Amino acid sequence: MDMNELFYRHQMALMATRPLHGASARHADFDLSGHYADRIDAYRARRGMSKYFAEPANPAPPAGRPTIPHLPN
């Protein structure tokens, strides 16, 4: 399962969380969203990815003059 599918299933599990009553309540102790969160963390760990995507891939240039990339002629 790739990362996008894991994210999708995790979000769907979070949205489907609701209090259960009756016969289905006995299965309510299984945390499906937590299961997918654990799988996402394991996926990231296997690939050496950070836990959060807040870290920029390319750091921003220092404040001051903006840098303009060199374009070939």
N, CA, C, O and CB atoms as a CASP TS submission, in Angstrom:
PFRMAT TS
TARGET T0000
AUTHOR 0000-0000-0000
METHOD Language model
MODEL 1
PARENT N/A
ATOM      1  N   MET     1       0.860  -1.163   0.000  1.00  0.00           N
ATOM      2  CA  MET     1       0.000   0.000   0.000  1.00  0.00           C
ATOM      3  C   MET     1       0.911   1.232   0.000  1.00  0.00           C
ATOM      4  O   MET     1       1.819   1.331   0.824  1.00  0.00           O
ATOM      5  CB  MET     1      -0.981  -0.005   1.234  1.00  0.00           C
ATOM      6  N   ASP     2       0.670   2.164  -0.919  1.00  0.00           N
ATOM      7  CA  ASP     2       1.516   3.344  -0.969  1.00  0.00           C
ATOM      8  C   ASP     2       1.044   4.402   0.032  1.00  0.00           C
ATOM      9  O   ASP     2      -0.003   4.258   0.663  1.00  0.00           O
ATOM     10  CB  ASP     2       1.532   3.922  -2.385  1.00  0.00           C
ATOM     11  N   MET     3       1.834   5.459   0.161  1.00  0.00           N
ATOM     12  CA  MET     3       1.580   6.490   1.168  1.00  0.00           C
ATOM     13  C   MET     3       0.235   7.181   0.950  1.00  0.00           C
ATOM     14  O   MET     3      -0.474   7.456   1.918  1.00  0.00           O
ATOM     15  CB  MET     3       2.699   7.524   1.152  1.00  0.00           C
ATOM     16  N   ASN     4      -0.129   7.466  -0.299  1.00  0.00           N
ATOM     17  CA  ASN     4      -1.407   8.135  -0.556  1.00  0.00           C
ATOM     18  C   ASN     4      -2.589   7.288  -0.096  1.00  0.00           C
ATOM     19  O   ASN     4      -3.546   7.808   0.476  1.00  0.00           O
ATOM     20  CB  ASN     4      -1.548   8.454  -2.043  1.00  0.00           C
ATOM     21  N   GLU     5      -2.520   5.988  -0.344  1.00  0.00           N
ATOM     22  CA  GLU     5      -3.616   5.119   0.086  1.00  0.00           C
ATOM     23  C   GLU     5      -3.676   5.022   1.608  1.00  0.00           C
ATOM     24  O   GLU     5      -4.760   4.980   2.189  1.00  0.00           O
ATOM     25  CB  GLU     5      -3.460   3.720  -0.525  1.00  0.00           C
ATOM     26  N   LEU     6      -2.505   4.987   2.252  1.00  0.00           N
ATOM     27  CA  LEU     6      -2.491   4.981   3.717  1.00  0.00           C
ATOM     28  C   LEU     6      -3.114   6.256   4.274  1.00  0.00           C
ATOM     29  O   LEU     6      -3.920   6.203   5.203  1.00  0.00           O
ATOM     30  CB  LEU     6      -1.055   4.824   4.240  1.00  0.00           C
ATOM     31  N   PHE     7      -2.738   7.406   3.704  1.00  0.00           N
ATOM     32  CA  PHE     7      -3.330   8.680   4.149  1.00  0.00           C
ATOM     33  C   PHE     7      -4.843   8.683   3.932  1.00  0.00           C
ATOM     34  O   PHE     7      -5.599   9.116   4.801  1.00  0.00           O
ATOM     35  CB  PHE     7      -2.686   9.869   3.398  1.00  0.00           C
ATOM     36  N   TYR     8      -5.279   8.199   2.773  1.00  0.00           N
ATOM     37  CA  TYR     8      -6.708   8.164   2.463  1.00  0.00           C
ATOM     38  C   TYR     8      -7.461   7.307   3.477  1.00  0.00           C
ATOM     39  O   TYR     8      -8.468   7.736   4.040  1.00  0.00           O
ATOM     40  CB  TYR     8      -6.937   7.628   1.041  1.00  0.00           C
ATOM     41  N   ARG     9      -6.965   6.101   3.702  1.00  0.00           N
ATOM     42  CA  ARG     9      -7.658   5.198   4.629  1.00  0.00           C
ATOM     43  C   ARG     9      -7.639   5.730   6.056  1.00  0.00           C
ATOM     44  O   ARG     9      -8.600   5.543   6.802  1.00  0.00           O
ATOM     45  CB  ARG     9      -7.023   3.812   4.588  1.00  0.00           C
ATOM     46  N   HIS    10      -6.546   6.392   6.438  1.00  0.00           N
ATOM     47  CA  HIS    10      -6.474   6.988   7.770  1.00  0.00           C
ATOM     48  C   HIS    10      -7.532   8.081   7.911  1.00  0.00           C
ATOM     49  O   HIS    10      -8.234   8.139   8.920  1.00  0.00           O
ATOM     50  CB  HIS    10      -5.061   7.564   8.037  1.00  0.00           C
ATOM     51  N   GLN    11      -7.649   8.944   6.907  1.00  0.00           N
ATOM     52  CA  GLN    11      -8.647  10.021   6.962  1.00  0.00           C
ATOM     53  C   GLN    11     -10.065   9.462   6.980  1.00  0.00           C
ATOM     54  O   GLN    11     -10.916   9.955   7.720  1.00  0.00           O
ATOM     55  CB  GLN    11      -8.476  10.969   5.768  1.00  0.00           C
ATOM     56  N   MET    12     -10.324   8.443   6.177  1.00  0.00           N
ATOM     57  CA  MET    12     -11.660   7.838   6.166  1.00  0.00           C
ATOM     58  C   MET    12     -11.984   7.213   7.520  1.00  0.00           C
ATOM     59  O   MET    12     -13.118   7.302   7.989  1.00  0.00           O
ATOM     60  CB  MET    12     -11.762   6.776   5.054  1.00  0.00           C
ATOM     61  N   ALA    13     -10.999   6.584   8.148  1.00  0.00           N
ATOM     62  CA  ALA    13     -11.217   5.988   9.469  1.00  0.00           C
ATOM     63  C   ALA    13     -11.491   7.067  10.512  1.00  0.00           C
ATOM     64  O   ALA    13     -12.319   6.873  11.403  1.00  0.00           O
ATOM     65  CB  ALA    13      -9.999   5.145   9.887  1.00  0.00           C
ATOM     66  N   LEU    14     -10.798   8.208  10.407  1.00  0.00           N
ATOM     67  CA  LEU    14     -11.049   9.307  11.347  1.00  0.00           C
ATOM     68  C   LEU    14     -12.459   9.865  11.181  1.00  0.00           C
ATOM     69  O   LEU    14     -13.135  10.163  12.166  1.00  0.00           O
ATOM     70  CB  LEU    14     -10.018  10.426  11.150  1.00  0.00           C
ATOM     71  N   MET    15     -12.897  10.005   9.932  1.00  0.00           N
ATOM     72  CA  MET    15     -14.234  10.557   9.692  1.00  0.00           C
ATOM     73  C   MET    15     -15.334   9.580  10.076  1.00  0.00           C
ATOM     74  O   MET    15     -16.441   9.999  10.413  1.00  0.00           O
ATOM     75  CB  MET    15     -14.385  10.947   8.233  1.00  0.00           C
ATOM     76  N   ALA    16     -15.047   8.287  10.030  1.00  0.00           N
ATOM     77  CA  ALA    16     -16.065   7.286  10.341  1.00  0.00           C
ATOM     78  C   ALA    16     -16.187   7.015  11.838  1.00  0.00           C
ATOM     79  O   ALA    16     -17.075   6.276  12.261  1.00  0.00           O
ATOM     80  CB  ALA    16     -15.753   5.999   9.618  1.00  0.00           C
ATOM     81  N   THR    17     -15.307   7.604  12.639  1.00  0.00           N
ATOM     82  CA  THR    17     -15.344   7.363  14.081  1.00  0.00           C
ATOM     83  C   THR    17     -16.615   7.942  14.677  1.00  0.00           C
ATOM     84  O   THR    17     -16.903   9.129  14.528  1.00  0.00           O
ATOM     85  CB  THR    17     -14.108   7.969  14.770  1.00  0.00           C
ATOM     86  N   ARG    18     -17.373   7.085  15.355  1.00  0.00           N
ATOM     87  CA  ARG    18     -18.607   7.515  16.013  1.00  0.00           C
ATOM     88  C   ARG    18     -18.915   6.510  17.119  1.00  0.00           C
ATOM     89  O   ARG    18     -18.446   5.373  17.058  1.00  0.00           O
ATOM     90  CB  ARG    18     -19.804   7.625  14.988  1.00  0.00           C
ATOM     91  N   PRO    19     -19.672   6.892  18.100  1.00  0.00           N
ATOM     92  CA  PRO    19     -20.021   5.938  19.155  1.00  0.00           C
ATOM     93  C   PRO    19     -20.899   4.819  18.601  1.00  0.00           C
ATOM     94  O   PRO    19     -21.835   5.069  17.841  1.00  0.00           O
ATOM     95  CB  PRO    19     -20.742   6.653  20.315  1.00  0.00           C
ATOM     96  N   LEU    20     -20.590   3.599  18.983  1.00  0.00           N
ATOM     97  CA  LEU    20     -21.344   2.442  18.510  1.00  0.00           C
ATOM     98  C   LEU    20     -22.180   1.862  19.641  1.00  0.00           C
ATOM     99  O   LEU    20     -21.798   1.930  20.809  1.00  0.00           O
ATOM    100  CB  LEU    20     -20.398   1.372  17.939  1.00  0.00           C
ATOM    101  N   HIS    21     -23.307   1.299  19.285  1.00  0.00           N
ATOM    102  CA  HIS    21     -24.202   0.689  20.257  1.00  0.00           C
ATOM    103  C   HIS    21     -24.604  -0.692  19.757  1.00  0.00           C
ATOM    104  O   HIS    21     -24.545  -0.965  18.558  1.00  0.00           O
ATOM    105  CB  HIS    21     -25.454   1.577  20.501  1.00  0.00           C
ATOM    106  N   GLY    22     -25.004  -1.545  20.660  1.00  0.00           N
ATOM    107  CA  GLY    22     -25.514  -2.861  20.282  1.00  0.00           C
ATOM    108  C   GLY    22     -24.417  -3.844  19.948  1.00  0.00           C
ATOM    109  O   GLY    22     -23.346  -3.833  20.557  1.00  0.00           O
ATOM    110  N   ALA    23     -24.695  -4.706  18.963  1.00  0.00           N
ATOM    111  CA  ALA    23     -23.782  -5.799  18.622  1.00  0.00           C
ATOM    112  C   ALA    23     -22.445  -5.293  18.098  1.00  0.00           C
ATOM    113  O   ALA    23     -21.422  -5.939  18.329  1.00  0.00           O
ATOM    114  CB  ALA    23     -24.419  -6.706  17.592  1.00  0.00           C
ATOM    115  N   SER    24     -22.418  -4.156  17.399  1.00  0.00           N
ATOM    116  CA  SER    24     -21.159  -3.656  16.850  1.00  0.00           C
ATOM    117  C   SER    24     -20.282  -3.005  17.912  1.00  0.00           C
ATOM    118  O   SER    24     -19.112  -2.731  17.644  1.00  0.00           O
ATOM    119  CB  SER    24     -21.435  -2.664  15.742  1.00  0.00           C
ATOM    120  N   ALA    25     -20.804  -2.749  19.102  1.00  0.00           N
ATOM    121  CA  ALA    25     -20.017  -2.111  20.154  1.00  0.00           C
ATOM    122  C   ALA    25     -18.885  -3.010  20.642  1.00  0.00           C
ATOM    123  O   ALA    25     -17.872  -2.505  21.125  1.00  0.00           O
ATOM    124  CB  ALA    25     -20.914  -1.732  21.320  1.00  0.00           C
ATOM    125  N   ARG    26     -19.031  -4.321  20.528  1.00  0.00           N
ATOM    126  CA  ARG    26     -17.972  -5.211  21.011  1.00  0.00           C
ATOM    127  C   ARG    26     -16.715  -5.121  20.160  1.00  0.00           C
ATOM    128  O   ARG    26     -15.636  -5.499  20.615  1.00  0.00           O
ATOM    129  CB  ARG    26     -18.465  -6.643  21.038  1.00  0.00           C
ATOM    130  N   HIS    27     -16.837  -4.622  18.924  1.00  0.00           N
ATOM    131  CA  HIS    27     -15.673  -4.445  18.060  1.00  0.00           C
ATOM    132  C   HIS    27     -15.132  -3.021  18.125  1.00  0.00           C
ATOM    133  O   HIS    27     -14.181  -2.690  17.416  1.00  0.00           O
ATOM    134  CB  HIS    27     -16.027  -4.799  16.624  1.00  0.00           C
ATOM    135  N   ALA    28     -15.715  -2.186  18.952  1.00  0.00           N
ATOM    136  CA  ALA    28     -15.335  -0.777  19.003  1.00  0.00           C
ATOM    137  C   ALA    28     -13.968  -0.560  19.629  1.00  0.00           C
ATOM    138  O   ALA    28     -13.403   0.526  19.508  1.00  0.00           O
ATOM    139  CB  ALA    28     -16.367   0.005  19.768  1.00  0.00           C
ATOM    140  N   ASP    29     -13.419  -1.582  20.302  1.00  0.00           N
ATOM    141  CA  ASP    29     -12.124  -1.396  20.939  1.00  0.00           C
ATOM    142  C   ASP    29     -10.976  -1.402  19.929  1.00  0.00           C
ATOM    143  O   ASP    29      -9.850  -1.067  20.295  1.00  0.00           O
ATOM    144  CB  ASP    29     -11.901  -2.476  21.976  1.00  0.00           C
ATOM    145  N   PHE    30     -11.226  -1.772  18.670  1.00  0.00           N
ATOM    146  CA  PHE    30     -10.183  -1.731  17.650  1.00  0.00           C
ATOM    147  C   PHE    30     -10.076  -0.315  17.102  1.00  0.00           C
ATOM    148  O   PHE    30     -11.058   0.241  16.611  1.00  0.00           O
ATOM    149  CB  PHE    30     -10.478  -2.744  16.509  1.00  0.00           C
ATOM    150  N   ASP    31      -8.892   0.263  17.186  1.00  0.00           N
ATOM    151  CA  ASP    31      -8.646   1.640  16.759  1.00  0.00           C
ATOM    152  C   ASP    31      -8.132   1.621  15.317  1.00  0.00           C
ATOM    153  O   ASP    31      -6.925   1.532  15.090  1.00  0.00           O
ATOM    154  CB  ASP    31      -7.623   2.356  17.713  1.00  0.00           C
ATOM    155  N   LEU    32      -9.038   1.703  14.351  1.00  0.00           N
ATOM    156  CA  LEU    32      -8.652   1.622  12.945  1.00  0.00           C
ATOM    157  C   LEU    32      -7.786   2.803  12.531  1.00  0.00           C
ATOM    158  O   LEU    32      -6.798   2.622  11.819  1.00  0.00           O
ATOM    159  CB  LEU    32      -9.888   1.554  12.063  1.00  0.00           C
ATOM    160  N   SER    33      -8.142   4.017  12.967  1.00  0.00           N
ATOM    161  CA  SER    33      -7.326   5.180  12.595  1.00  0.00           C
ATOM    162  C   SER    33      -5.930   5.072  13.209  1.00  0.00           C
ATOM    163  O   SER    33      -4.945   5.449  12.574  1.00  0.00           O
ATOM    164  CB  SER    33      -8.010   6.493  13.049  1.00  0.00           C
ATOM    165  N   GLY    34      -5.840   4.562  14.433  1.00  0.00           N
ATOM    166  CA  GLY    34      -4.531   4.350  15.060  1.00  0.00           C
ATOM    167  C   GLY    34      -3.716   3.293  14.331  1.00  0.00           C
ATOM    168  O   GLY    34      -2.495   3.405  14.221  1.00  0.00           O
ATOM    169  N   HIS    35      -4.397   2.270  13.836  1.00  0.00           N
ATOM    170  CA  HIS    35      -3.740   1.219  13.051  1.00  0.00           C
ATOM    171  C   HIS    35      -3.093   1.818  11.801  1.00  0.00           C
ATOM    172  O   HIS    35      -1.941   1.516  11.491  1.00  0.00           O
ATOM    173  CB  HIS    35      -4.756   0.115  12.656  1.00  0.00           C
ATOM    174  N   TYR    36      -3.839   2.672  11.082  1.00  0.00           N
ATOM    175  CA  TYR    36      -3.276   3.293   9.882  1.00  0.00           C
ATOM    176  C   TYR    36      -2.189   4.301  10.231  1.00  0.00           C
ATOM    177  O   TYR    36      -1.225   4.440   9.480  1.00  0.00           O
ATOM    178  CB  TYR    36      -4.374   3.975   9.073  1.00  0.00           C
ATOM    179  N   ALA    37      -2.319   5.003  11.347  1.00  0.00           N
ATOM    180  CA  ALA    37      -1.264   5.924  11.782  1.00  0.00           C
ATOM    181  C   ALA    37       0.030   5.153  12.049  1.00  0.00           C
ATOM    182  O   ALA    37       1.112   5.615  11.687  1.00  0.00           O
ATOM    183  CB  ALA    37      -1.703   6.700  13.052  1.00  0.00           C
ATOM    184  N   ASP    38      -0.074   3.985  12.678  1.00  0.00           N
ATOM    185  CA  ASP    38       1.109   3.149  12.921  1.00  0.00           C
ATOM    186  C   ASP    38       1.722   2.677  11.606  1.00  0.00           C
ATOM    187  O   ASP    38       2.945   2.638  11.468  1.00  0.00           O
ATOM    188  CB  ASP    38       0.743   1.937  13.797  1.00  0.00           C
ATOM    189  N   ARG    39       0.882   2.319  10.647  1.00  0.00           N
ATOM    190  CA  ARG    39       1.396   1.872   9.347  1.00  0.00           C
ATOM    191  C   ARG    39       2.078   3.016   8.601  1.00  0.00           C
ATOM    192  O   ARG    39       3.084   2.799   7.925  1.00  0.00           O
ATOM    193  CB  ARG    39       0.258   1.294   8.493  1.00  0.00           C
ATOM    194  N   ILE    40       1.539   4.233   8.716  1.00  0.00           N
ATOM    195  CA  ILE    40       2.166   5.402   8.091  1.00  0.00           C
ATOM    196  C   ILE    40       3.530   5.652   8.719  1.00  0.00           C
ATOM    197  O   ILE    40       4.502   5.900   8.006  1.00  0.00           O
ATOM    198  CB  ILE    40       1.265   6.659   8.235  1.00  0.00           C
ATOM    199  N   ASP    41       3.616   5.589  10.052  1.00  0.00           N
ATOM    200  CA  ASP    41       4.898   5.786  10.740  1.00  0.00           C
ATOM    201  C   ASP    41       5.914   4.722  10.329  1.00  0.00           C
ATOM    202  O   ASP    41       7.088   5.034  10.126  1.00  0.00           O
ATOM    203  CB  ASP    41       4.696   5.759  12.264  1.00  0.00           C
ATOM    204  N   ALA    42       5.475   3.471  10.206  1.00  0.00           N
ATOM    205  CA  ALA    42       6.377   2.391   9.799  1.00  0.00           C
ATOM    206  C   ALA    42       6.856   2.599   8.364  1.00  0.00           C
ATOM    207  O   ALA    42       8.023   2.352   8.058  1.00  0.00           O
ATOM    208  CB  ALA    42       5.678   1.024   9.933  1.00  0.00           C
ATOM    209  N   TYR    43       5.969   3.049   7.488  1.00  0.00           N
ATOM    210  CA  TYR    43       6.321   3.325   6.090  1.00  0.00           C
ATOM    211  C   TYR    43       7.408   4.396   6.031  1.00  0.00           C
ATOM    212  O   TYR    43       8.398   4.255   5.313  1.00  0.00           O
ATOM    213  CB  TYR    43       5.070   3.777   5.283  1.00  0.00           C
ATOM    214  N   ARG    44       7.207   5.462   6.796  1.00  0.00           N
ATOM    215  CA  ARG    44       8.188   6.550   6.822  1.00  0.00           C
ATOM    216  C   ARG    44       9.524   6.074   7.382  1.00  0.00           C
ATOM    217  O   ARG    44      10.578   6.414   6.845  1.00  0.00           O
ATOM    218  CB  ARG    44       7.662   7.725   7.652  1.00  0.00           C
ATOM    219  N   ALA    45       9.487   5.292   8.454  1.00  0.00           N
ATOM    220  CA  ALA    45      10.724   4.816   9.084  1.00  0.00           C
ATOM    221  C   ALA    45      11.516   3.927   8.128  1.00  0.00           C
ATOM    222  O   ALA    45      12.741   4.035   8.058  1.00  0.00           O
ATOM    223  CB  ALA    45      10.406   4.045  10.380  1.00  0.00           C
ATOM    224  N   ARG    46      10.832   3.051   7.390  1.00  0.00           N
ATOM    225  CA  ARG    46      11.518   2.171   6.440  1.00  0.00           C
ATOM    226  C   ARG    46      12.210   2.957   5.336  1.00  0.00           C
ATOM    227  O   ARG    46      13.221   2.511   4.796  1.00  0.00           O
ATOM    228  CB  ARG    46      10.533   1.188   5.828  1.00  0.00           C
ATOM    229  N   ARG    47      11.684   4.100   5.005  1.00  0.00           N
ATOM    230  CA  ARG    47      12.234   4.887   3.904  1.00  0.00           C
ATOM    231  C   ARG    47      13.079   6.069   4.370  1.00  0.00           C
ATOM    232  O   ARG    47      13.522   6.874   3.551  1.00  0.00           O
ATOM    233  CB  ARG    47      11.117   5.386   3.036  1.00  0.00           C
ATOM    234  N   GLY    48      13.306   6.180   5.676  1.00  0.00           N
ATOM    235  CA  GLY    48      14.142   7.254   6.205  1.00  0.00           C
ATOM    236  C   GLY    48      13.507   8.627   6.098  1.00  0.00           C
ATOM    237  O   GLY    48      14.211   9.636   6.044  1.00  0.00           O
ATOM    238  N   MET    49      12.179   8.674   6.066  1.00  0.00           N
ATOM    239  CA  MET    49      11.466   9.948   5.957  1.00  0.00           C
ATOM    240  C   MET    49      11.222  10.526   7.346  1.00  0.00           C
ATOM    241  O   MET    49      11.173   9.792   8.333  1.00  0.00           O
ATOM    242  CB  MET    49      10.124   9.765   5.203  1.00  0.00           C
ATOM    243  N   SER    50      11.070  11.844   7.417  1.00  0.00           N
ATOM    244  CA  SER    50      10.765  12.473   8.700  1.00  0.00           C
ATOM    245  C   SER    50       9.302  12.229   9.052  1.00  0.00           C
ATOM    246  O   SER    50       8.481  11.933   8.185  1.00  0.00           O
ATOM    247  CB  SER    50      11.070  13.993   8.659  1.00  0.00           C
ATOM    248  N   LYS    51       8.994  12.360  10.336  1.00  0.00           N
ATOM    249  CA  LYS    51       7.626  12.111  10.794  1.00  0.00           C
ATOM    250  C   LYS    51       6.663  13.167  10.259  1.00  0.00           C
ATOM    251  O   LYS    51       5.512  12.860   9.949  1.00  0.00           O
ATOM    252  CB  LYS    51       7.574  12.083  12.325  1.00  0.00           C
ATOM    253  N   TYR    52       7.125  14.396  10.153  1.00  0.00           N
ATOM    254  CA  TYR    52       6.274  15.486   9.680  1.00  0.00           C
ATOM    255  C   TYR    52       6.866  16.059   8.405  1.00  0.00           C
ATOM    256  O   TYR    52       8.084  16.071   8.228  1.00  0.00           O
ATOM    257  CB  TYR    52       6.123  16.590  10.762  1.00  0.00           C
ATOM    258  N   PHE    53       6.008  16.529   7.527  1.00  0.00           N
ATOM    259  CA  PHE    53       6.470  17.080   6.256  1.00  0.00           C
ATOM    260  C   PHE    53       6.688  18.584   6.319  1.00  0.00           C
ATOM    261  O   PHE    53       6.745  19.244   5.282  1.00  0.00           O
ATOM    262  CB  PHE    53       5.481  16.758   5.165  1.00  0.00           C
ATOM    263  N   ALA    54       6.809  19.131   7.516  1.00  0.00           N
ATOM    264  CA  ALA    54       6.956  20.575   7.669  1.00  0.00           C
ATOM    265  C   ALA    54       8.363  21.051   7.326  1.00  0.00           C
ATOM    266  O   ALA    54       8.578  22.249   7.142  1.00  0.00           O
ATOM    267  CB  ALA    54       6.609  20.984   9.084  1.00  0.00           C
ATOM    268  N   GLU    55       9.315  20.143   7.238  1.00  0.00           N
ATOM    269  CA  GLU    55      10.680  20.528   6.929  1.00  0.00           C
ATOM    270  C   GLU    55      10.804  20.775   5.427  1.00  0.00           C
ATOM    271  O   GLU    55      10.447  19.907   4.631  1.00  0.00           O
ATOM    272  CB  GLU    55      11.680  19.441   7.396  1.00  0.00           C
ATOM    273  N   PRO    56      11.305  21.946   5.028  1.00  0.00           N
ATOM    274  CA  PRO    56      11.401  22.231   3.596  1.00  0.00           C
ATOM    275  C   PRO    56      12.442  21.345   2.919  1.00  0.00           C
ATOM    276  O   PRO    56      13.500  21.071   3.485  1.00  0.00           O
ATOM    277  CB  PRO    56      11.743  23.702   3.370  1.00  0.00           C
ATOM    278  N   ALA    57      12.138  20.909   1.722  1.00  0.00           N
ATOM    279  CA  ALA    57      13.083  20.095   0.954  1.00  0.00           C
ATOM    280  C   ALA    57      14.275  20.940   0.531  1.00  0.00           C
ATOM    281  O   ALA    57      15.417  20.484   0.589  1.00  0.00           O
ATOM    282  CB  ALA    57      12.396  19.476  -0.283  1.00  0.00           C
ATOM    283  N   ASN    58      14.010  22.169   0.104  1.00  0.00           N
ATOM    284  CA  ASN    58      15.056  23.119  -0.279  1.00  0.00           C
ATOM    285  C   ASN    58      14.919  24.339   0.615  1.00  0.00           C
ATOM    286  O   ASN    58      13.907  25.037   0.551  1.00  0.00           O
ATOM    287  CB  ASN    58      14.958  23.513  -1.798  1.00  0.00           C
ATOM    288  N   PRO    59      15.918  24.610   1.449  1.00  0.00           N
ATOM    289  CA  PRO    59      15.795  25.769   2.336  1.00  0.00           C
ATOM    290  C   PRO    59      15.642  27.060   1.540  1.00  0.00           C
ATOM    291  O   PRO    59      16.189  27.197   0.445  1.00  0.00           O
ATOM    292  CB  PRO    59      17.012  25.865   3.260  1.00  0.00           C
ATOM    293  N   ALA    60      14.913  27.979   2.088  1.00  0.00           N
ATOM    294  CA  ALA    60      14.679  29.273   1.434  1.00  0.00           C
ATOM    295  C   ALA    60      15.981  30.069   1.389  1.00  0.00           C
ATOM    296  O   ALA    60      16.821  29.929   2.277  1.00  0.00           O
ATOM    297  CB  ALA    60      13.573  30.080   2.176  1.00  0.00           C
ATOM    298  N   PRO    61      16.154  30.900   0.365  1.00  0.00           N
ATOM    299  CA  PRO    61      17.359  31.734   0.312  1.00  0.00           C
ATOM    300  C   PRO    61      17.336  32.748   1.450  1.00  0.00           C
ATOM    301  O   PRO    61      16.265  33.089   1.952  1.00  0.00           O
ATOM    302  CB  PRO    61      17.471  32.459  -1.057  1.00  0.00           C
ATOM    303  N   PRO    62      18.495  33.227   1.857  1.00  0.00           N
ATOM    304  CA  PRO    62      18.532  34.207   2.946  1.00  0.00           C
ATOM    305  C   PRO    62      17.749  35.463   2.579  1.00  0.00           C
ATOM    306  O   PRO    62      17.598  35.803   1.405  1.00  0.00           O
ATOM    307  CB  PRO    62      19.984  34.573   3.290  1.00  0.00           C
ATOM    308  N   ALA    63      17.260  36.135   3.606  1.00  0.00           N
ATOM    309  CA  ALA    63      16.493  37.370   3.385  1.00  0.00           C
ATOM    310  C   ALA    63      17.377  38.398   2.691  1.00  0.00           C
ATOM    311  O   ALA    63      18.597  38.394   2.851  1.00  0.00           O
ATOM    312  CB  ALA    63      15.946  37.939   4.730  1.00  0.00           C
ATOM    313  N   GLY    64      16.767  39.245   1.946  1.00  0.00           N
ATOM    314  CA  GLY    64      17.514  40.253   1.197  1.00  0.00           C
ATOM    315  C   GLY    64      17.117  40.160  -0.260  1.00  0.00           C
ATOM    316  O   GLY    64      15.934  40.159  -0.600  1.00  0.00           O
ATOM    317  N   ARG    65      18.117  40.084  -1.113  1.00  0.00           N
ATOM    318  CA  ARG    65      17.842  40.001  -2.537  1.00  0.00           C
ATOM    319  C   ARG    65      17.386  38.596  -2.909  1.00  0.00           C
ATOM    320  O   ARG    65      18.019  37.618  -2.513  1.00  0.00           O
ATOM    321  CB  ARG    65      19.081  40.394  -3.348  1.00  0.00           C
ATOM    322  N   PRO    66      16.302  38.485  -3.662  1.00  0.00           N
ATOM    323  CA  PRO    66      15.871  37.156  -4.106  1.00  0.00           C
ATOM    324  C   PRO    66      16.845  36.606  -5.143  1.00  0.00           C
ATOM    325  O   PRO    66      17.419  37.361  -5.928  1.00  0.00           O
ATOM    326  CB  PRO    66      14.440  37.210  -4.689  1.00  0.00           C
ATOM    327  N   THR    67      17.021  35.329  -5.140  1.00  0.00           N
ATOM    328  CA  THR    67      17.907  34.711  -6.126  1.00  0.00           C
ATOM    329  C   THR    67      17.098  34.346  -7.362  1.00  0.00           C
ATOM    330  O   THR    67      15.966  33.872  -7.268  1.00  0.00           O
ATOM    331  CB  THR    67      18.614  33.454  -5.538  1.00  0.00           C
ATOM    332  N   ILE    68      17.697  34.575  -8.512  1.00  0.00           N
ATOM    333  CA  ILE    68      17.055  34.260  -9.784  1.00  0.00           C
ATOM    334  C   ILE    68      17.854  33.126 -10.415  1.00  0.00           C
ATOM    335  O   ILE    68      19.068  33.244 -10.586  1.00  0.00           O
ATOM    336  CB  ILE    68      16.984  35.523 -10.737  1.00  0.00           C
ATOM    337  N   PRO    69      17.189  32.033 -10.761  1.00  0.00           N
ATOM    338  CA  PRO    69      17.940  30.916 -11.351  1.00  0.00           C
ATOM    339  C   PRO    69      18.511  31.300 -12.707  1.00  0.00           C
ATOM    340  O   PRO    69      17.910  32.077 -13.449  1.00  0.00           O
ATOM    341  CB  PRO    69      17.043  29.678 -11.494  1.00  0.00           C
ATOM    342  N   HIS    70      19.678  30.749 -13.025  1.00  0.00           N
ATOM    343  CA  HIS    70      20.321  30.994 -14.309  1.00  0.00           C
ATOM    344  C   HIS    70      19.591  30.197 -15.384  1.00  0.00           C
ATOM    345  O   HIS    70      19.400  28.989 -15.246  1.00  0.00           O
ATOM    346  CB  HIS    70      21.831  30.615 -14.263  1.00  0.00           C
ATOM    347  N   LEU    71      19.189  30.870 -16.443  1.00  0.00           N
ATOM    348  CA  LEU    71      18.509  30.211 -17.553  1.00  0.00           C
ATOM    349  C   LEU    71      19.491  30.020 -18.698  1.00  0.00           C
ATOM    350  O   LEU    71      20.241  30.940 -19.024  1.00  0.00           O
ATOM    351  CB  LEU    71      17.275  31.030 -18.017  1.00  0.00           C
ATOM    352  N   PRO    72      19.502  28.845 -19.315  1.00  0.00           N
ATOM    353  CA  PRO    72      20.415  28.627 -20.446  1.00  0.00           C
ATOM    354  C   PRO    72      19.991  29.469 -21.648  1.00  0.00           C
ATOM    355  O   PRO    72      18.814  29.792 -21.811  1.00  0.00           O
ATOM    356  CB  PRO    72      20.455  27.130 -20.832  1.00  0.00           C
ATOM    357  N   ASN    73      20.969  29.818 -22.488  1.00  0.00           N
ATOM    358  CA  ASN    73      20.681  30.635 -23.685  1.00  0.00           C
ATOM    359  C   ASN    73      20.057  29.815 -24.760  1.00  0.00           C
ATOM    360  O   ASN    73      19.750  30.334 -25.833  1.00  0.00           O
ATOM    361  CB  ASN    73      21.939  31.287 -24.217  1.00  0.00           C
TER
END
